[in-house]
Every structure is written in C-alpha cells, then in structure tokens.
Amino acid sequence: MKKIVAITACIVLMGTGSALAAVGGGDITLKNKGGDVVFSHDAHVAGMSLACTDCHDKLYLSKSQHKAAGMKQMQKGKSCGACHDGKKAFSVKGDCAKCHKK
C-alpha cells in the first residue's frame, strides 16, 4: 500500500512540476550584422497562442540541427519566413526595425 501511495505521489509531483514550468524557452538573441534579432518565445507561444509543436519538430528541431537562414531564404518561406509571409504574420520583407535592433 505504501508503494502505491509513493508512486502516485511521484507521478502527481512530476506532472505538477511540468505544469508550473515556464512556457517556451525564453528570449533568444540572434546576433546579426544588420542588427541583433531578439526572438521571444513568450510573444509567439502565449501572445500568438502557438503550440510548441507549431515550430518545433517542423521548422526548428534543435539548436544543433537548425541552420541560419538569410533574408533571401526567409523571403522564400524558410525559417521565420514560414509564418512571416504577410498572411499568417507580418512579412519579413519591408520594415527591418520590426525584428532587427541596432
């Protein structure tokens, strides 16, 4: 009986810990000679109601598997351009200051 209670308590605590964890992976600063880009997980996950799986396991598998994409590639739908196409979200073309901060 004590084993069942202990196992149940462990399962509940494991579930509670992940439920209390911060949403997303925080801010990520992408160094760029045109001005650094700060990617906010909170703005995308909480602000835009995106699920982690909307990007991860599709566009961004992991830091080591993600390859940097230039603006020309993004304008063709790669990386950020997959959503920032002017339809789903503002386009990567145009106002550079929306993303690049000097």
DSSP file (Angstrom, degrees, kcal/mol; ACC not computed):
  #  RESIDUE AA STRUCTURE BP1 BP2  ACC     N-H-->O    O-->H-N    N-H-->O    O-->H-N    TCO  KAPPA ALPHA  PHI   PSI    X-CA   Y-CA   Z-CA
    1    1 A M     >        0   0    0      0, 0.0     4,-2.1     0, 0.0     5,-0.2   0.000 360.0 360.0 360.0 -41.3    0.0    0.0    0.0
    2    2 A K  H  >  +     0   0    0      1,-0.2     4,-2.5     2,-0.2     5,-0.2   0.866 360.0  54.6 -63.8 -35.1    2.8    2.4    0.9
    3    3 A K  H  > S+     0   0    0      2,-0.2     4,-2.8     1,-0.2     5,-0.2   0.919 107.2  49.6 -63.5 -43.5    4.4    1.7   -2.5
    4    4 A I  H  > S+     0   0    0      2,-0.2     4,-2.5     1,-0.2    -2,-0.2   0.915 112.4  47.4 -62.9 -43.7    1.2    2.7   -4.4
    5    5 A V  H  X S+     0   0    0     -4,-2.1     4,-2.5     2,-0.2    -1,-0.2   0.917 113.6  48.1 -63.9 -43.8    0.9    5.9   -2.4
    6    6 A A  H  X S+     0   0    0     -4,-2.5     4,-2.2     2,-0.2    -2,-0.2   0.913 113.2  46.9 -64.4 -43.4    4.6    6.8   -3.0
    7    7 A I  H  X S+     0   0    0     -4,-2.8     4,-2.3     2,-0.2    -2,-0.2   0.918 112.9  49.3 -65.1 -43.4    4.3    6.0   -6.7
    8    8 A T  H  X S+     0   0    0     -4,-2.5     4,-2.4    -5,-0.2    -2,-0.2   0.917 110.5  50.9 -61.7 -43.3    1.1    8.1   -7.0
    9    9 A A  H  X S+     0   0    0     -4,-2.5     4,-2.6     1,-0.2    -1,-0.2   0.904 110.0  50.1 -61.4 -41.8    2.7   11.0   -5.2
   10   10 A C  H  X S+     0   0    0     -4,-2.2     4,-2.4     2,-0.2    -1,-0.2   0.917 110.7  49.0 -62.4 -44.1    5.8   10.9   -7.5
   11   11 A I  H  X S+     0   0    0     -4,-2.3     4,-2.1     2,-0.2    -2,-0.2   0.921 112.4  48.0 -63.0 -44.2    3.5   10.9  -10.6
   12   12 A V  H  X S+     0   0    0     -4,-2.4     4,-2.4     1,-0.2    -2,-0.2   0.923 112.7  48.5 -63.1 -45.0    1.5   13.8   -9.3
   13   13 A L  H  X S+     0   0    0     -4,-2.6     4,-2.3     1,-0.2    -2,-0.2   0.878 110.1  51.6 -64.3 -38.1    4.6   15.8   -8.4
   14   14 A M  H  X S+     0   0    0     -4,-2.4     4,-1.6     2,-0.2    -1,-0.2   0.920 112.6  45.9 -64.6 -42.7    6.2   15.2  -11.8
   15   15 A G  H  X S+     0   0    0     -4,-2.1     4,-1.7     1,-0.2    -2,-0.2   0.887 112.3  50.6 -66.7 -39.8    3.0   16.4  -13.5
   16   16 A T  H  X S+     0   0    0     -4,-2.4     4,-1.8     1,-0.2    -2,-0.2   0.891 107.1  54.9 -65.9 -40.3    2.8   19.5  -11.3
   17   17 A G  H  X S+     0   0    0     -4,-2.3     4,-0.6     1,-0.2    -1,-0.2   0.907 110.4  44.2 -61.4 -42.8    6.4   20.4  -11.9
   18   18 A S  H  < S+     0   0    0     -4,-1.6     3,-0.4     1,-0.2    -1,-0.2   0.836 110.9  54.9 -72.8 -30.3    5.9   20.4  -15.7
   19   19 A A  H  < S+     0   0    0     -4,-1.7    -1,-0.2     1,-0.2    -2,-0.2   0.832 110.5  46.2 -69.7 -31.1    2.7   22.3  -15.4
   20   20 A L  H  < S+     0   0    0     -4,-1.8    -1,-0.2    -5,-0.1    -2,-0.2   0.557  89.4 112.0 -87.2  -8.4    4.4   25.1  -13.4
   21   21 A A  S  < S-     0   0    0     -4,-0.6     3,-0.0    -3,-0.4    -3,-0.0  -0.264  81.4 -91.5 -64.7 151.6    7.4   25.3  -15.7
   22   22 A A        -     0   0    0      1,-0.1     2,-0.3     2,-0.0    -1,-0.1  -0.351  42.4-112.6 -64.1 142.4    7.7   28.5  -17.8
   23   23 A V  S    S-     0   0    0     -3,-0.1     3,-0.5     2,-0.1    23,-0.1  -0.593  78.4  -4.0 -76.4 134.4    6.1   28.4  -21.2
   24   24 A G  S    S-     0   0    0     -2,-0.3     3,-0.1     1,-0.2    -2,-0.0  -0.166  94.2 -73.1  79.8-174.0    8.6   28.5  -24.0
   25   25 A G        -     0   0    0      1,-0.4    -1,-0.2     3,-0.0    -2,-0.1   0.104  67.0-115.7-111.1  20.3   12.3   28.8  -24.0
   26   26 A G        -     0   0    0     -3,-0.5    15,-1.3     2,-0.1    -1,-0.4  -0.268  59.6 -29.1  77.6-168.1   12.7   32.5  -23.1
   27   27 A D  E     -A   40   0A   0     13,-0.2     2,-0.5    14,-0.1    13,-0.2  -0.640  54.9-159.6 -85.9 142.2   14.2   35.1  -25.3
   28   28 A I  E     -A   39   0A   0     11,-2.8    11,-3.4    -2,-0.3     2,-0.6  -0.988   7.0-148.7-123.0 123.8   16.9   34.1  -27.8
   29   29 A T  E     -A   38   0A   0     -2,-0.5     2,-0.7     9,-0.2     9,-0.2  -0.831   7.5-160.0 -95.0 120.7   19.2   36.8  -29.2
   30   30 A L  E     -A   37   0A   0      7,-3.6     7,-2.4    -2,-0.6     2,-0.2  -0.888  18.1-134.1-100.7 112.3   20.3   36.1  -32.7
   31   31 A K        +     0   0    0     -2,-0.7     2,-0.3     5,-0.2     5,-0.1  -0.453  34.3 168.7 -69.3 134.3   23.5   38.0  -33.5
   32   32 A N    >   -     0   0    0     -2,-0.2     3,-1.8     1,-0.1    -2,-0.0  -0.991  42.7-136.3-151.2 137.0   23.3   39.8  -36.9
   33   33 A K  T 3  S+     0   0    0     -2,-0.3     3,-0.1     1,-0.3    -1,-0.1   0.730 109.2  57.8 -68.1 -19.5   25.4   42.4  -38.5
   34   34 A G  T 3  S-     0   0    0      1,-0.3    -1,-0.3    -3,-0.0     2,-0.1   0.384 136.1 -60.9 -85.9   3.4   22.2   44.2  -39.7
   35   35 A G    <   -     0   0    0     -3,-1.8    -1,-0.3    65,-0.1    67,-0.2   0.016  66.0 -80.8 119.6 131.9   21.2   44.5  -36.0
   36   36 A D  E     - B   0 101A   0     65,-1.0    65,-3.0    64,-0.2     2,-0.5  -0.212  38.4-142.0 -60.4 149.5   20.5   41.7  -33.5
   37   37 A V  E     -AB  30 100A   0     -7,-2.4    -7,-3.6    63,-0.2     2,-0.7  -0.969   6.6-154.8-114.8 125.9   17.1   40.0  -33.5
   38   38 A V  E     -A   29   0A   0     61,-0.7     2,-0.6    -2,-0.5    -9,-0.2  -0.900   7.4-157.8-102.6 114.5   15.5   39.0  -30.2
   39   39 A F  E     -A   28   0A   0    -11,-3.4   -11,-2.8    -2,-0.7     2,-0.7  -0.822   6.4-155.7 -91.8 122.8   13.2   36.1  -30.6
   40   40 A S  E  >  -A   27   0A   0     -2,-0.6     4,-1.4   -13,-0.2   -13,-0.2  -0.881  13.4-168.8-103.3 112.7   10.6   36.0  -27.8
   41   41 A H  H  > S+     0   0    0    -15,-1.3     4,-3.7    -2,-0.7     5,-0.4   0.908  91.2  56.2 -60.9 -40.6    9.1   32.6  -27.1
   42   42 A D  H  >>S+     0   0    0      1,-0.2     5,-2.5     2,-0.2     4,-1.2   0.903 105.0  50.4 -60.6 -42.8    6.5   34.3  -24.9
   43   43 A A  H  45S+     0   0    0      3,-0.2     5,-0.3     1,-0.2    -1,-0.2   0.851 119.4  37.8 -64.3 -33.5    5.3   36.6  -27.7
   44   44 A H  H  <5S+     0   0    0     -4,-1.4     6,-1.3     3,-0.2     4,-0.3   0.895 125.3  34.9 -84.5 -43.1    4.9   33.6  -30.0
   45   45 A V  H  <>S+     0   0    0     -4,-3.7     5,-0.6     4,-0.2     4,-0.4   0.975 135.5  18.6 -78.4 -58.4    3.6   31.0  -27.6
   46   46 A A  T  <5S+     0   0    0     -4,-1.2    -3,-0.2    -5,-0.4     3,-0.2   0.921 129.2  47.5 -80.4 -45.2    1.5   33.0  -25.2
   47   47 A G  T   <S+     0   0    0     -5,-2.5    -3,-0.2     1,-0.2    -4,-0.2   0.850 126.5  26.6 -66.8 -36.2    1.0   36.1  -27.3
   48   48 A M  T   5S-     0   0    0     -5,-0.3    -1,-0.2    -4,-0.3    -2,-0.2   0.342 103.8-122.0-109.6   4.5    0.0   34.3  -30.5
   49   49 A S  T   5 +     0   0    0     -4,-0.4     2,-0.3    -3,-0.2    -4,-0.2   0.860  54.9 159.0  57.3  39.7   -1.4   31.2  -28.9
   50   50 A L      < -     0   0    0     -6,-1.3     2,-0.2    -5,-0.6    -1,-0.2  -0.693  37.6-130.1 -90.5 145.9    1.0   28.9  -30.8
   51   51 A A    >   -     0   0    0     -2,-0.3     3,-1.9     1,-0.1     4,-0.5  -0.631  23.9-115.2 -87.3 153.6    1.8   25.4  -29.5
   52   52 A C  G >> S+     0   0    0      1,-0.3     4,-2.8    -2,-0.2     3,-1.4   0.877 116.6  60.2 -54.4 -38.0    5.5   24.4  -29.2
   53   53 A T  G 34 S+     0   0    0      1,-0.3    -1,-0.3     2,-0.2    -3,-0.0   0.588  84.6  77.8 -71.8  -9.2    4.8   21.8  -31.9
   54   54 A D  G <4 S+     0   0    0     -3,-1.9    -1,-0.3     1,-0.1    -2,-0.2   0.818 119.0  10.4 -66.2 -28.2    3.8   24.6  -34.4
   55   55 A C  T X>>S+     0   0    0     -3,-1.4     5,-2.2    -4,-0.5     4,-1.6   0.729 116.9  75.1-115.1 -45.0    7.6   25.3  -34.8
   56   56 A H  B 3<5S+c   60   0B   0     -4,-2.8     5,-0.2     1,-0.2    -1,-0.1  -0.531 102.2  22.6 -79.9 141.7    9.5   22.5  -33.1
   57   57 A D  T 345S+     0   0    0      3,-0.7    -1,-0.2    -2,-0.2     4,-0.2   0.340 132.7  44.8  80.0  -0.4    9.6   19.2  -34.9
   58   58 A K  T <45S+     0   0    0     -3,-1.4     3,-0.2     2,-0.2    -2,-0.2   0.485 129.0   6.2-125.1 -75.0    8.9   21.1  -38.1
   59   59 A L  T  <5S+     0   0    0     -4,-1.6     2,-0.6     1,-0.3    -3,-0.2   0.916 134.8  31.0 -80.8 -46.3   10.9   24.2  -38.6
   60   60 A Y  B   < +c   56   0B   0     -5,-2.2    -3,-0.7     1,-0.2    -1,-0.3  -0.899  57.2 168.5-123.4 102.1   13.3   24.1  -35.6
   61   61 A L        -     0   0    0     -2,-0.6     2,-0.3     1,-0.3    -1,-0.2   0.928  69.2 -37.0 -79.3 -46.4   14.3   20.7  -34.4
   62   62 A S     >  -     0   0    0      1,-0.1     4,-1.8    -6,-0.0    -1,-0.3  -0.960  61.2 -93.2-166.2 169.1   17.1   21.7  -32.1
   63   63 A K  T  4 S+     0   0    0     -2,-0.3    -1,-0.1     1,-0.2     3,-0.1   0.905 124.9  48.5 -59.4 -40.6   19.9   24.3  -31.9
   64   64 A S  T  4 S+     0   0    0      1,-0.2    -1,-0.2    -3,-0.1     0, 0.0   0.800 115.2  43.7 -73.1 -27.2   22.3   21.9  -33.4
   65   65 A Q  T  4 S+     0   0    0     -3,-0.2     2,-0.4     2,-0.1    -1,-0.2   0.657  93.7  93.8 -91.1 -16.8   20.0   20.9  -36.3
   66   66 A H     <  -     0   0    0     -4,-1.8     2,-0.4    -3,-0.1    -6,-0.1  -0.624  61.7-156.9 -81.2 130.7   18.8   24.5  -37.1
   67   67 A K        -     0   0    0     -2,-0.4    -2,-0.1     1,-0.0    -3,-0.0  -0.867  25.8-104.5-106.3 140.4   20.8   26.2  -39.8
   68   68 A A        -     0   0    0     -2,-0.4     2,-0.4     1,-0.0    11,-0.0  -0.320  35.0-152.1 -61.4 141.8   20.9   30.0  -40.0
   69   69 A A        -     0   0    0      9,-0.1    11,-0.1     4,-0.0     2,-0.1  -0.964   4.2-139.5-120.4 135.2   18.8   31.4  -42.8
   70   70 A G     >  -     0   0    0     -2,-0.4     4,-2.4     1,-0.1     5,-0.2  -0.313  34.3 -96.8 -83.4 172.7   19.4   34.7  -44.6
   71   71 A M  H  > S+     0   0    0      1,-0.2     4,-2.5     2,-0.2     5,-0.2   0.875 123.4  54.5 -60.7 -39.0   16.8   37.2  -45.6
   72   72 A K  H  > S+     0   0    0      1,-0.2     4,-0.6     2,-0.2    -1,-0.2   0.911 110.5  46.7 -62.3 -40.7   16.6   35.8  -49.2
   73   73 A Q  H >4>S+     0   0    0      1,-0.2     5,-2.1     2,-0.2     3,-0.9   0.908 111.5  51.0 -66.5 -41.0   15.9   32.4  -47.8
   74   74 A M  H ><5S+     0   0    0     -4,-2.4     3,-2.0     1,-0.3    -2,-0.2   0.876 104.4  57.2 -63.8 -37.1   13.3   33.7  -45.4
   75   75 A Q  H 3<5S+     0   0    0     -4,-2.5    -1,-0.3     1,-0.3    -2,-0.2   0.694 104.3  54.4 -67.0 -16.8   11.5   35.6  -48.2
   76   76 A K  T <<5S-     0   0    0     -3,-0.9    -1,-0.3    -4,-0.6    -2,-0.2   0.233 132.4 -91.9 -98.3  11.8   11.2   32.1  -49.9
   77   77 A G  T < 5S+     0   0    0     -3,-2.0    -3,-0.2     1,-0.3     2,-0.2   0.555  81.3 135.6  95.0   8.3    9.5   30.7  -46.8
   78   78 A K    > < -     0   0    0     -5,-2.1     3,-2.0     3,-0.2    -1,-0.3  -0.566  69.1 -22.7 -87.1 155.4   12.5   29.3  -44.9
   79   79 A S  G >  S+     0   0    0      1,-0.3     3,-2.0     2,-0.2     4,-0.3  -0.166 139.7   3.4  50.2-126.7   12.9   29.7  -41.1
   80   80 A C  G >> S+     0   0    0      1,-0.3     4,-2.8     2,-0.2     3,-1.5   0.809 125.5  69.9 -58.2 -30.9   11.0   32.8  -39.8
   81   81 A G  G <4 S+     0   0    0     -3,-2.0    -1,-0.3     1,-0.3    -2,-0.2   0.609  77.3  79.7 -65.9 -12.3    9.6   33.3  -43.3
   82   82 A A  G <4 S+     0   0    0     -3,-2.0    -1,-0.3    -4,-0.2    -2,-0.2   0.858 117.7  11.7 -62.7 -34.0    7.5   30.1  -43.0
   83   83 A C  T <4 S+     0   0    0     -3,-1.5     2,-2.3    -4,-0.3     6,-1.3   0.711 117.2  73.1-110.0 -35.7    5.0   32.2  -40.9
   84   84 A H     <  +     0   0    0     -4,-2.8     8,-1.5     1,-0.2     9,-0.2  -0.466  61.2 120.9 -83.9  71.7    6.2   35.8  -41.5
   85   85 A D  S    S-     0   0    0     -2,-2.3     6,-0.3     4,-0.3    -1,-0.2   0.274  90.0 -99.2-115.8   5.7    4.9   35.8  -45.1
   86   86 A G  S    S+     0   0    0      3,-2.3     4,-0.2    -3,-0.3     5,-0.1   0.359 116.2  63.2  87.6  -5.7    2.4   38.7  -44.9
   87   87 A K  S    S+     0   0    0     -4,-0.3     3,-0.1     2,-0.3    -3,-0.1   0.745 111.1  25.2-112.2 -61.0   -0.5   36.3  -44.4
   88   88 A K  S    S-     0   0    0     -5,-0.4     2,-0.3     1,-0.2    -4,-0.2   0.914 140.5  -9.8 -70.7 -43.0    0.0   34.4  -41.2
   89   89 A A  S    S-     0   0    0     -6,-1.3    -3,-2.3     1,-0.1    -4,-0.3  -0.912 100.5 -56.7-148.1 169.2    2.1   37.2  -39.7
   90   90 A F        -     0   0    0     -2,-0.3    -4,-0.1    -5,-0.2    -3,-0.1  -0.149  68.2 -99.9 -53.1 149.3    3.8   40.4  -40.8
   91   91 A S        -     0   0    0     -6,-0.3    -6,-0.2    -5,-0.1     4,-0.1  -0.332  10.5-132.9 -74.9 150.4    6.2   39.8  -43.7
   92   92 A V  S    S+     0   0    0     -8,-1.5     2,-0.3   -18,-0.2    -1,-0.1   0.623  89.5  86.6 -73.6 -12.8   10.0   39.5  -43.4
   93   93 A K  S    S+     0   0    0     -9,-0.2     2,-0.7   -19,-0.1    -2,-0.1  -0.672  88.2  10.7 -85.0 140.9   10.1   42.0  -46.3
   94   94 A G  S    S+     0   0    0     -2,-0.3     2,-1.3     3,-0.0     3,-0.1  -0.846 104.0  55.8 110.4-113.7   10.0   45.7  -45.6
   95   95 A D    >   -     0   0    0     -2,-0.7     3,-1.5     1,-0.2     4,-0.3  -0.476  53.5-178.5 -73.2  92.5   10.3   47.2  -42.1
   96   96 A C  G >> S+     0   0    0     -2,-1.3     4,-2.8     1,-0.3     3,-1.6   0.814  74.6  69.4 -60.9 -32.6   13.6   45.8  -40.9
   97   97 A A  G 34 S+     0   0    0      1,-0.3    -1,-0.3     2,-0.2    -2,-0.1   0.631  80.8  75.9 -67.6 -13.3   13.3   47.5  -37.5
   98   98 A K  G <4 S+     0   0    0     -3,-1.5    -1,-0.3     1,-0.1    -2,-0.2   0.849 120.8   7.8 -63.2 -32.2   10.4   45.2  -36.5
   99   99 A C  T <4 S+     0   0    0     -3,-1.6   -61,-0.7    -4,-0.3     2,-0.5   0.739 118.0  73.1-116.2 -41.7   13.0   42.5  -35.9
  100  100 A H  E  <  -B   37   0A   0     -4,-2.8     2,-0.5   -63,-0.2   -63,-0.2  -0.698  57.8-171.1 -89.0 122.6   16.5   44.0  -36.2
  101  101 A K  E      B   36   0A   0    -65,-3.0   -65,-1.0    -2,-0.5    -3,-0.0  -0.948 360.0 360.0-114.0 129.6   17.6   46.2  -33.3
  102  102 A K              0   0    0     -2,-0.5    -1,-0.1   -67,-0.2   -67,-0.1   0.417 360.0 360.0 -98.7 360.0   20.8   48.3  -33.5
